[in-house]
Amino acid sequence: MSGTLRVLPLGGLGEIGKNMTVVEYDGRIVVVDTGLMFPTPDQLGIDLVLPDFNYLRERAEDIEAIVLTHGHEDHVGALPFVLREIRDHGLPPIYGGPLTIAMVRSKLDEHRLRDVPLEAIDPGEVFSAGPFDIEGVRMSHSIPDSLAYALSCELGTILITGDYKFDQTPVDQQPADMARLAELGREGLLLLCGDSTNVDRPGIALSESSVGPHLEEVFARCRGRIVVTCFASNIHRVQQVVDAAGVLGRKVALIGRSMRKNVNIGRNLGHIDIPEGMLVGVREIEDFPDHKMVIISTGSQGEPLSALRRMAHGDHPNVDLREGDTVIFSATPIPGNERDVGQTINRIYQLGADVITARDAPVHASGHGYAEEIKMMINLTQPRYVMPFHGDYRRLRLHGELAEAVGVDRESIFVGDNGLPLEIDASGARFGRRERSGVTFVDGVDVGDPEDIALRDRRMLSADGIFIVVATVSGDDGRSVAAPEIIFRGVPFIDGSPELLDEIREAVDESLAHSAEEEIREISLLQDHLHDDIARFVYERLRRRPMVLPVVVEV
Amino acid sequence: MSGTLRVLPLGGLGEIGKNMTVVEYDGRIVVVDTGLMFPTPDQLGIDLVLPDFNYLRERAEDIEAIVLTHGHEDHVGALPFVLREIRDHGLPPIYGGPLTIAMVRSKLDEHRLRDVPLEAIDPGEVFSAGPFDIEGVRMSHSIPDSLAYALSCELGTILITGDYKFDQTPVDQQPADMARLAELGREGLLLLCGDSTNVDRPGIALSESSVGPHLEEVFARCRGRIVVTCFASNIHRVQQVVDAAGVLGRKVALIGRSMRKNVNIGRNLGHIDIPEGMLVGVREIEDFPDHKMVIISTGSQGEPLSALRRMAHGDHPNVDLREGDTVIFSATPIPGNERDVGQTINRIYQLGADVITARDAPVHASGHGYAEEIKMMINLTQPRYVMPFHGDYRRLRLHGELAEAVGVDRESIFVGDNGLPLEIDASGARFGRRERSGVTFVDGVDVGDPEDIALRDRRMLSADGIFIVVATVSGDDGRSVAAPEIIFRGVPFIDGSPELLDEIREAVDESLAHSAEEEIREISLLQDHLHDDIARFVYERLRRRPMVLPVVVEV
């Protein structure tokens, strides 16, 4: 009983996304979730944002297992990148519910990571990983097979909830296992790490199964084609769309690569049931009358390359949106995506089609429990300590206040941060010394540090463009021997001013002549002077600071 | 009575922002508002977005007047740029309420546009401009001195509302002139062009004066410093913050250039009253106890360079936000700004301070009327035709539906678009032939066409960076005579691979040798080949498509 249990969040605290947590006892590690997030517009050219998982790289030998709560990108998306970095030490087993594992397998295949030890587990099954006994507890969320994990070691048990809600009428009729949660509470839970996403909403979340009847009502009012957009992984939502279409005698077409892929996986696992003959191919859509068609599409977040965004821009090969069509957003924008979603909706209206969002009708239910559900979780599990997970700083703090409101001591509530480990031993709990944390960027196929100068350069290039000045100088006296070449890109409004380019050429010659007078002959020094002189000249003329790159060729 | 009245929106339809309308009769023009909008993140390096006002440039001689409804940037911000383009023909008089004119004067001064004929008018005053008699009608909005304009010509009267709400208890106790609006209706209004911004909200907007008591309540619960952020032009809001501070014996400091400027203008015009000794300088903030201080700051939209954003990043020279401080957002995010506002709020929480937004307490009232107010406007003015203004396509359509709901014939409702003129003559109304419309970008001090290649280049540069290849070839045989120079910027993760650069140099030599064999000697052709060969090589190696710029120097 003398060991120290460490819970080190590497992502998901102080932010929404890239959830990843290291649980450590006796020097042995279990990783809970390996999520990613998507770049913000100022992260120019970056494809994905991962947690900085240097800690895992350095401790690769100590990792006993990776456990995944559910198949969403913000909980599993970084897995291929993590595995690639730690595989030299042999891969640890990776556990998750059947759908989670199926989705992860497909993802690892795309990354050509094969022979990874993936283990699909059922709720209630206990497996061991080093000093831990681990058990998945069934939870409800907006994707099937979601699990919370109870990790037990000598010192006690901690529960990491993953994303959850207490849906009493889930579509698969398998509500969260409240009895097991209560039992964990009675047995004495040491630490609860719970989802904070909807802590700012009072009451409880709508049940997923309440969405179906509302979809049916909305469908019944539509005379033309119906396009429903939702998350491709929201298998139960897709099922409800299919059911509503069936009631009204409409066919269903699936648009978007991830929609087809996930529905396929969901069908294989028995999570989704589409009657024979109901599904039509994308190219057959126009063969059916408008009032006989429901299209289920990706793009609920207004993603630039998604099927719906392309339809909205009149740029989809198979679907031309038009007057009479109704597009139903069966999803709400993730914070940060409001602008993209708004632009997509505006374009759809411009084409003459109608749009129905969750503001117009209850066609969406959140997968995250509201304040009363978060309180219920604390009351059920009676934790000694509480550490809010999955939320920006405001939500983490609200979660802490709510824990206090249901009777947890203020001293037992740890509102933390990425990189800040909570350390628990026989004498109590406290935050330990900060570990390295932050972000890792994925750019194309490469993974790297954001401090890389490339991003700074890209910002500069994107703001004002670039001037390249190529000067050819004599090896004898350093004077210009040919007219300098001036090339520019991304510098606006100067195409029509050849005079300006002439003047820059003159400025180059002057700068070189000046350097020659001062007997400066070293190329790098010549280039420095040229840079400063030209940058100054350009700023004076254009009031703009493009990047200036001088190249001096000596002949 | 045989003339045609044309109403041509150049901005503000199908979008929120850059409102500008051309009203034309008998070949003579009155321009109503000259607004701008702010760039989206994909408009790299662009500072401002204006309407394409080529139409005004071409018709400069026919402009009789410019009338401005109120002083917000989305209604007046493009004025300096418009004036600069039309001034060769002599400037037309510019009319607006006293605050509008004072704000515009200050703006034109910054642009060194002097001797502009600015005319401050009072509501009810009638002035003529070519074939039009024009009258400003007092409206309430989130800035004082807002006017609707009634423009009368032989054919009849049209009313352009500008932004408005029917606030029955405005802070200056001067509600919108409903009596005059009703009179216009009784006299027979030909066309109503009304604000659609809040058409999707049921009921009526909160009164501005309801905000003050709520601010006072919130202030009373704060123990530390209070920072209130709101629009600098929302003079009545600033007054209410000052009043609430006064009740609680707190001093007030103003932070942010536009906040100080607008409060100054507001004080000069008697719109705002700050008691002697209450205002303290920014550098004196730390001289007063925390519970004696209210800071009024810009930055309610999370603008990157604003005072509040700098505070949130711990980067403001005079204010360090800390535990105990409360930041009150007395404004809501303009659509598209949610992400910036969200990031700012998260940073403030990270610093330990508290945040209160309009979701937590009624500390904000919109300046735009809700659905019932829009209906009221239609019922009061009884227009023959309705043309919704100021809104994205969804809001314009909803406004049209709402007009139908209050009894306007469907055929008399014109849901339009930028560039689409409504033409009215004795025989009726219809849309005319589309005119050129769109956007003009302001980049630094220059104004130009978005089709300018610069933006495409910036996108490419920002996504993958740039490779510059400088090859020196012999004038005799076209073969490389010196090691090629390879320069790159914004291409990540290759700093550590000198081998790659060596390989690129080899590829350059190979490409040149190949061209030499084929006796290709023309520099531009050599460069084309070099471009294609290097771009292919780089893509194969990096799976990335940076811009490749080859420069061939012949010696």
Interface residues (C-beta under 8 A of the other chain):
Chain A: G14 E15 T40 P41 D42 L44 G45 D200 P335 G336 E338 R339 G342 I345 N346 Y349 Q350 V355 R359 D392 Y393 R394 R397 F441 D443 G444 V445 D446 G448 D452 I453 A454 L455 D457 R458 R459 L461 S462 A463 D464 G465 I466 I468 V470 T472 A482 E485 I487 R489 G490 V491 P492 F493 D495 L542 R543 R544 M547 L549 V551 V553 V555
Chain B: G14 E15 T40 P41 D42 L44 G45 D200 P335 G336 E338 R339 G342 I345 N346 Y349 Q350 V355 R359 D392 Y393 R394 R397 F441 D443 G444 V445 D446 G448 D452 I453 A454 L455 D457 R458 R459 L461 S462 A463 D464 G465 I466 I468 V470 T472 A482 E485 I487 R489 G490 V491 P492 F493 D495 L542 R543 R544 M547 L549 V551 V553 V555
